Amino acid sequence: MADRDKILRYFKASGDEELAARLVDLAEAARKTARYKVSEFLDPHGRNVAEIVAANFEGIRLESDGGFANAERSRIAFVAEDFYSTPDFGLVCYLVSWDKRYYTLGHRDILGAFMGMGCEREIMGDIVLVPEGAQFVADKSFANYIESNLCQIGAAHVSLQQIGREELKEKEEKVKIISATIAALRLDAVAAAGYGISRSRMAEEIKSQNVKLNWKEAKSASQTVAEGDVMSFRGRGRVELSEIRGTTKKGRCAITLKRYI
C-alpha cells in the first residue's frame, strides 16, 4: 500500500506536490478499478514525477503515448498489472495549414492561438512544423471545441483537419554546438552563453519566469547547472549543457553546449 502523505512530502520541497497529488489520484484509481487512468500531457520532468509515483505502487506499471515517435510531451497511463488490453490515451491528431505566401507562423504562434482560445497547455502535446503547415496532438475530449474555434492564428486564417497518427512526422531538430568559457556554472551564465545574450539580460529573463531548468521554472539566476541539464527560454528553444571540459588557466569553466533549433 503506497503512503500518499509520504509521497507528497517528498515532492513538497521541489514544488511538485500539486502535480504529484494528481498523479497519485490516478494511480490509486487505476489500482482500485483494476484498469488504467491517463494523465494530462506531461513534459519530461512531469514524466519523472510519474515514474516516482508509480514506483511506490505495487501492481502498477506506466505506459506513455504522445502520438509522435519522438514526442517530448506525452500522456502517461497508470495501468493495473492485471489489465491485459491496450490503454486508450485519447489522442487526436491534426494538421493546421495556412497560406505560406503571406504568413510565416511558428511554434509560438500556434501555441499562443491555442491558449488564446482558453485551452490549458496540458491538453496539447507537441507541435511539429511540416511543409504543409504544422501537426499537433491534443486530448480527444476537446476535439469539438478545438475544431470549432481554431480558425485563425494571428492575422492568418487557417484550416484544420484531423489526420491519422500514421501521418505524424518525426520532429527534426537542428543542433548547434557551442563552445564557451564562463566564470561559474550558474544558470544565468550558462544560459547566456547558450542563447548568445548578455548575462544581465538572462538574469532578468529568469527573474521574469521566462526560463526553465529541466522543465521546471528556474528558481534563481544563481542556480547551479550540471552536465546533462536542459534549459529552455520562452520562444527560443532548448539548450543542453552537454559537457564540462574543465578549467582554463584563468580559472574559468570550459563548457560545450547543444542548442536545439
LUMMIGU-71227 format. One line per field, with one value per residue (C-alpha): residue number from 0; x, y, z. Coordinates in Angstrom, 1 decimal. Example, Ala and Ser with C-alpha at 12.3 -4.5 7.8 and 13.67 -1.06 7.14 Angstrom:
# LUMMIGU-71227
seq	(0	1)
u	(12.3	13.7)
v	(-4.5	-1.1)
w	(7.8	7.1)
This chain:
# LUMMIGU-71227
seq	(0	1	2	3	4	5	6	7	8	9	10	11	12	13	14	15	16	17	18	19	20	21	22	23	24	25	26	27	28	29	30	31	32	33	34	35	36	37	38	39	40	41	42	43	44	45	46	47	48	49	50	51	52	53	54	55	56	57	58	59	60	61	62	63	64	65	66	67	68	69	70	71	72	73	74	75	76	77	78	79	80	81	82	83	84	85	86	87	88	89	90	91	92	93	94	95	96	97	98	99	100	101	102	103	104	105	106	107	108	109	110	111	112	113	114	115	116	117	118	119	120	121	122	123	124	125	126	127	128	129	130	131	132	133	134	135	136	137	138	139	140	141	142	143	144	145	146	147	148	149	150	151	152	153	154	155	156	157	158	159	160	161	162	163	164	165	166	167	168	169	170	171	172	173	174	175	176	177	178	179	180	181	182	183	184	185	186	187	188	189	190	191	192	193	194	195	196	197	198	199	200	201	202	203	204	205	206	207	208	209	210	211	212	213	214	215	216	217	218	219	220	221	222	223	224	225	226	227	228	229	230	231	232	233	234	235	236	237	238	239	240	241	242	243	244	245	246	247	248	249	250	251	252	253	254	255	256	257	258	259	260)
u	(0.0	1.5	1.9	0.2	1.4	5.0	4.9	3.5	6.0	8.8	7.6	6.7	10.3	10.6	7.2	5.8	3.3	0.2	1.3	2.2	-1.2	-3.0	-0.8	-1.3	-5.0	-4.7	-2.5	-4.9	-7.9	-6.1	-5.4	-8.9	-10.6	-8.0	-7.9	-6.0	-6.1	-4.5	-2.8	-2.7	0.2	3.4	6.8	9.9	10.1	6.4	7.1	9.9	7.4	5.0	7.7	8.5	4.8	4.3	7.4	5.5	2.5	2.7	0.9	1.0	3.0	3.5	2.8	3.1	2.0	2.5	1.5	4.8	7.5	9.9	7.4	8.7	5.2	3.1	0.2	1.0	-1.2	-1.1	-2.0	-3.0	-0.7	-3.7	-5.2	-4.2	-5.7	-4.2	-4.9	-6.8	-4.7	-7.5	-5.3	-6.5	-4.0	-4.3	-2.8	-3.2	-2.3	-2.3	-1.2	2.6	2.9	1.7	2.2	5.0	3.9	5.9	5.5	5.0	2.2	0.3	0.6	-0.4	-3.5	-4.4	-4.1	-5.8	-8.9	-8.9	-7.3	-4.8	-1.3	-1.9	-4.4	-2.0	1.1	3.9	3.7	5.8	6.3	5.9	6.0	2.1	1.9	2.1	1.0	-0.1	-1.7	-4.4	-6.7	-9.5	-12.2	-11.6	-11.8	-15.1	-14.0	-10.7	-12.3	-14.9	-12.5	-9.1	-9.8	-7.2	-3.7	-2.6	-3.8	-3.7	-6.8	-6.1	-7.7	-7.7	-8.1	-7.9	-5.2	-4.3	-1.4	0.5	0.7	2.5	6.1	9.1	10.3	13.5	15.8	18.9	21.6	24.2	27.3	28.6	31.9	32.3	34.1	32.1	33.0	30.9	28.3	25.4	22.2	22.4	26.0	25.4	22.1	23.5	26.3	23.8	21.4	24.0	22.8	24.3	24.3	22.5	19.6	19.4	19.2	16.2	14.6	15.0	13.5	10.6	10.0	10.8	13.4	13.1	15.8	15.0	11.4	10.8	10.6	14.0	14.3	17.1	19.9	22.4	21.2	23.9	23.7	25.1	26.3	23.2	20.9	18.4	17.5	14.5	14.0	10.5	10.3	13.9	14.1	16.3	19.9	21.7	24.9	26.4	30.0	32.0	35.5	37.5	39.0	41.1	44.4	42.4	40.1	37.1	34.8	35.2	31.8	30.2	26.5	24.0	21.3	18.3	16.8)
v	(0.0	3.3	6.0	9.0	11.5	10.2	10.6	14.2	15.2	14.0	16.4	19.3	20.7	20.8	22.4	19.4	18.5	19.5	17.5	14.5	14.6	14.4	11.5	9.7	10.0	8.4	5.6	4.9	4.9	2.5	0.1	0.3	-0.3	-2.8	-0.9	2.3	6.0	8.6	11.8	15.2	15.8	15.9	17.2	15.1	16.4	15.5	12.0	11.7	12.6	10.0	7.3	8.0	7.9	4.6	3.1	3.5	1.5	-2.3	-3.8	-0.6	0.0	3.0	3.4	6.6	8.0	11.4	10.5	11.4	8.8	11.1	13.1	15.4	15.8	12.7	11.4	8.8	5.8	4.2	0.6	-2.2	-5.2	-7.5	-5.3	-7.1	-4.8	-1.6	1.7	4.3	7.5	9.6	11.4	13.3	14.4	17.5	19.3	23.0	24.9	28.4	30.4	30.5	33.1	35.7	34.4	32.8	31.1	29.2	27.0	30.0	31.4	28.2	27.6	31.2	30.8	27.5	29.0	32.2	30.0	29.3	25.9	24.8	23.7	20.3	19.3	19.7	17.7	18.5	20.9	19.9	22.2	20.5	21.7	21.8	23.8	22.2	19.0	18.7	16.2	17.0	15.5	13.9	15.1	18.7	17.9	19.6	22.7	22.9	22.3	25.0	27.7	27.3	29.1	31.9	32.3	35.9	37.6	34.3	32.3	28.6	25.3	22.4	18.8	15.6	13.2	9.6	9.2	7.3	10.6	12.3	13.2	12.8	16.1	17.2	19.2	21.1	21.1	23.9	23.0	25.9	26.1	28.7	29.7	31.1	32.4	29.8	27.1	29.5	29.3	32.9	32.4	29.0	30.1	33.4	31.5	29.1	31.7	34.3	37.1	39.1	37.6	40.6	40.2	36.4	37.2	39.5	36.8	34.3	36.8	37.3	33.5	33.0	30.4	26.7	24.3	20.7	21.7	23.3	27.1	28.4	29.5	32.0	33.1	31.6	28.0	25.6	23.8	20.3	18.3	17.0	19.7	21.2	24.9	26.3	30.0	31.0	31.3	30.4	26.7	24.4	24.4	21.4	21.6	18.6	18.7	20.4	20.2	21.6	24.8	27.2	28.8	31.9	29.8	29.9	26.9	25.5	24.0	22.6	23.3	21.9	24.3	22.7	25.0)
w	(0.0	-1.1	1.6	0.0	2.6	2.3	-1.5	-1.3	1.4	-0.9	-3.7	-1.5	-1.3	-5.1	-5.6	-7.4	-4.7	-6.7	-9.8	-7.6	-5.9	-9.3	-10.4	-7.0	-7.5	-10.9	-9.7	-6.8	-9.2	-11.6	-8.8	-7.4	-10.8	-12.0	-15.2	-16.2	-15.8	-18.1	-17.2	-19.0	-21.3	-19.3	-20.2	-19.3	-15.8	-15.3	-16.5	-14.0	-11.2	-12.6	-12.6	-9.0	-8.1	-10.0	-8.2	-4.9	-6.1	-6.2	-9.2	-11.3	-14.4	-16.6	-20.3	-22.3	-25.7	-27.3	-30.8	-32.4	-32.5	-30.6	-28.6	-25.9	-24.3	-23.8	-21.8	-19.1	-18.3	-14.8	-15.7	-13.3	-13.9	-14.4	-17.1	-20.4	-23.0	-24.5	-22.8	-24.8	-24.5	-26.0	-28.6	-31.7	-34.4	-36.5	-39.5	-39.4	-42.6	-43.9	-46.9	-46.6	-49.4	-47.0	-43.4	-41.5	-38.4	-35.9	-32.8	-30.5	-32.8	-32.8	-29.1	-28.4	-30.5	-28.8	-25.3	-26.5	-27.1	-23.3	-23.6	-21.0	-22.1	-20.5	-23.2	-26.0	-26.9	-29.3	-32.2	-35.2	-38.2	-41.6	-45.2	-45.3	-42.0	-38.6	-37.0	-33.3	-30.9	-28.4	-25.9	-27.9	-25.5	-26.6	-30.3	-31.0	-29.2	-31.0	-34.4	-33.7	-32.5	-34.1	-37.4	-37.1	-35.9	-35.6	-38.9	-40.8	-41.5	-41.1	-42.0	-39.6	-40.4	-38.4	-39.6	-38.7	-36.3	-39.0	-40.8	-38.0	-38.9	-36.6	-35.3	-37.0	-34.7	-35.8	-33.2	-32.9	-30.9	-28.8	-27.0	-24.3	-21.1	-18.2	-14.8	-12.9	-13.6	-12.7	-14.6	-15.8	-17.1	-18.8	-20.4	-21.6	-23.4	-24.9	-26.2	-27.1	-24.9	-22.0	-18.5	-17.1	-19.6	-18.9	-15.2	-15.9	-18.0	-15.2	-12.8	-15.2	-15.1	-18.8	-18.2	-17.1	-15.9	-16.6	-17.5	-14.1	-13.6	-12.7	-9.1	-9.4	-11.6	-9.2	-9.6	-10.3	-13.7	-14.0	-17.0	-18.9	-17.6	-20.1	-20.2	-22.0	-22.8	-23.8	-27.6	-28.0	-27.8	-25.6	-24.7	-23.1	-21.1	-22.8	-21.4	-18.7	-20.2	-17.2	-16.0	-18.1	-16.9	-16.0	-13.7	-16.0	-16.7	-20.3	-21.4	-24.5	-25.2	-27.6	-28.8	-30.3	-33.0)
